[in-house]
């Protein structure tokens, strides 16, 4: 059952909802309260790790904790990133190194270790994908997320799910991240910069125009130093001034950029959050060392593949409506069979029940060198349903598989095995 809240705020320390921004948390006493009239309605977010490279270096060398750290140098001789201590001296990303050291002569300069940063970035990405499959990366340490329709999946509104993710990134990886939450990508990205580091900022629909009106035109992505100068010469300094000019006039004066500014100045952004590569299916297959003819042996292998596919589906927040079985014969002929389910699913048992039936309809007396299984026609997971294969037992099976997945995450895949897996060993 999903709770509803009369007071539109929550504690970022203990994630208790129903908190008042003017008070401390009634559950833990914390004062990191995020409150907004639309906090539990918004679902488009931007996550940006704080001073990412420098934060990782400080994590790995505690002696750097209070020191100004600059990551950069090398061939280009510029600042890749710097910590917040260094920023107080005026150091900025992309600044020439000699200028950075003039501003902060006591800085500790560290050569970038991109392999290390990429590994942490991949882990952050996996953590984002665990809460929604709709993740659009912008760089190694930032991405848009769309959590629309995930309240039932996570048992909490997107805002609380995001705050939980923020906690997990810091606890697991030792770096902090800031989150912006709004009703579109443009505003979510702006929001994530409002309260760094470790911030959580919201821009709601109702306040969009008034919030933007106060901002400098340079806040809009794509308006660089040269364009800012041009707008200044034309007497335009704030987004609010752009809001007073109709689209046709801005388009005539500034071309395509003018039309874009007309939309964004009012907070209009219809772009969807698009994953880096749209996932159309999740599958797994195995090729045998020697051809297999025994249907029971093929069935046991099929079960293991169904478990693998199911684990990946659950971790990514997907469910699928179609189960596909793939076989390759000893003569290299590929055979595929598909079964459409009554309802989307991601359980191993559901995939196995459909694929097993197709397997026995197909194999006959032939020998095979490969077997595979997958889910397709994917959608965002919406919770256990009373499926057409198991009836009212579906929720019980889902709970069992969730418990097994948790044990395997902690102790490895071999911690729990089905009897059919053991009889081949």
Rosetta blueprint (number, residue, H / E / L):
1 X L
2 X L
3 X L
4 X L
5 X L
6 X L
7 X L
8 X L
9 X E
10 X E
11 X E
12 X L
13 X L
14 X L
15 X L
16 X L
17 X E
18 X L
19 X L
20 X L
21 X L
22 X L
23 X L
24 X L
25 X L
26 X L
27 X L
28 X L
29 X L
30 X L
31 X L
32 X L
33 X E
34 X E
35 X E
36 X L
37 X L
38 X L
39 X L
40 X L
41 X L
42 X L
43 X L
44 X E
45 X E
46 X E
47 X E
48 X E
49 X E
50 X L
51 X L
52 X H
53 X H
54 X H
55 X H
56 X H
57 X H
58 X H
59 X H
60 X H
61 X L
62 X H
63 X H
64 X H
65 X L
66 X L
67 X L
68 X L
69 X E
70 X E
71 X E
72 X E
73 X E
74 X L
75 X L
76 X L
77 X L
78 X E
79 X E
80 X E
81 X E
82 X E
83 X L
84 X H
85 X H
86 X H
87 X H
88 X L
89 X L
90 X L
91 X L
92 X L
93 X L
94 X L
95 X L
96 X E
97 X H
98 X H
99 X H
100 X H
101 X H
102 X H
103 X H
104 X L
105 X L
106 X L
107 X L
108 X E
109 X E
110 X E
111 X L
112 X L
113 X L
114 X H
115 X H
116 X H
117 X H
118 X H
119 X H
120 X H
121 X H
122 X H
123 X H
124 X H
125 X H
126 X H
127 X H
128 X H
129 X H
130 X L
131 X L
132 X L
133 X L
134 X L
135 X E
136 X E
137 X E
138 X E
139 X E
140 X L
141 X L
142 X E
143 X E
144 X E
145 X E
146 X E
147 X L
148 X L
149 X L
150 X L
151 X H
152 X H
153 X H
154 X H
155 X L
156 X L
157 X L
158 X H
159 X H
160 X H
161 X H
162 X H
163 X H
164 X H
165 X H
166 X H
167 X H
168 X H
169 X H
170 X H
171 X H
172 X H
173 X H
174 X L
175 X L
176 X L
177 X E
178 X E
179 X E
180 X E
181 X E
182 X E
183 X L
184 X L
185 X H
186 X H
187 X H
188 X H
189 X H
190 X H
191 X H
192 X H
193 X L
194 X L
195 X L
196 X L
197 X L
198 X L
199 X L
200 X E
201 X E
202 X E
203 X L
204 X L
205 X L
206 X L
207 X L
208 X H
209 X H
210 X H
211 X H
212 X H
213 X H
214 X L
215 X L
216 X E
217 X H
218 X H
219 X H
220 X L
221 X L
222 X L
223 X L
224 X L
225 X H
226 X H
227 X H
228 X H
229 X H
230 X H
231 X H
232 X H
233 X H
234 X L
235 X L
236 X L
237 X L
238 X E
239 X H
240 X H
241 X H
242 X H
243 X H
244 X L
245 X L
246 X L
247 X H
248 X H
249 X H
250 X H
251 X H
252 X H
253 X H
254 X H
255 X H
256 X H
257 X H
258 X H
259 X H
260 X H
261 X H
262 X H
263 X H
264 X H
265 X H
266 X L
267 X L
268 X L
269 X L
270 X L
271 X L
272 X L
273 X L
274 X L
275 X L
276 X L
277 X L
278 X L
279 X L
280 X L
281 X E
282 X E
283 X E
284 X E
285 X E
286 X E
287 X E
288 X E
289 X E
290 X E
291 X E
292 X E
293 X L
294 X L
295 X H
296 X H
297 X H
298 X H
299 X H
300 X H
301 X H
302 X H
303 X H
304 X H
305 X H
306 X H
307 X H
308 X H
309 X H
310 X H
311 X H
312 X H
313 X H
314 X H
315 X H
316 X H
317 X L
318 X E
319 X E
320 X E
321 X E
322 X E
323 X E
324 X E
325 X E
326 X E
327 X E
328 X E
329 X E
330 X L
331 X L
332 X L
333 X L
334 X E
335 X E
336 X E
337 X E
338 X E
339 X E
340 X E
341 X E
342 X E
343 X E
344 X E
345 X E
346 X L
347 X L
348 X H
349 X H
350 X H
351 X H
352 X H
353 X H
354 X H
355 X H
356 X H
357 X H
358 X H
359 X H
360 X H
361 X H
362 X H
363 X L
364 X L
365 X L
366 X L
367 X L
368 X E
369 X E
370 X E
371 X E
372 X E
373 X E
374 X E
375 X E
376 X E
377 X E
378 X E
379 X E
380 X E
381 X L
382 X L
383 X L
384 X L
385 X L
386 X L
387 X L
388 X L
389 X L
390 X L
391 X H
392 X H
393 X H
394 X H
395 X H
396 X H
397 X H
398 X H
399 X H
400 X H
401 X H
402 X H
403 X H
404 X H
405 X H
406 X H
407 X H
408 X H
409 X H
410 X H
411 X H
412 X L
413 X H
414 X H
415 X H
416 X L
417 X L
418 X L
419 X H
420 X H
421 X H
422 X H
423 X L
424 X L
425 X L
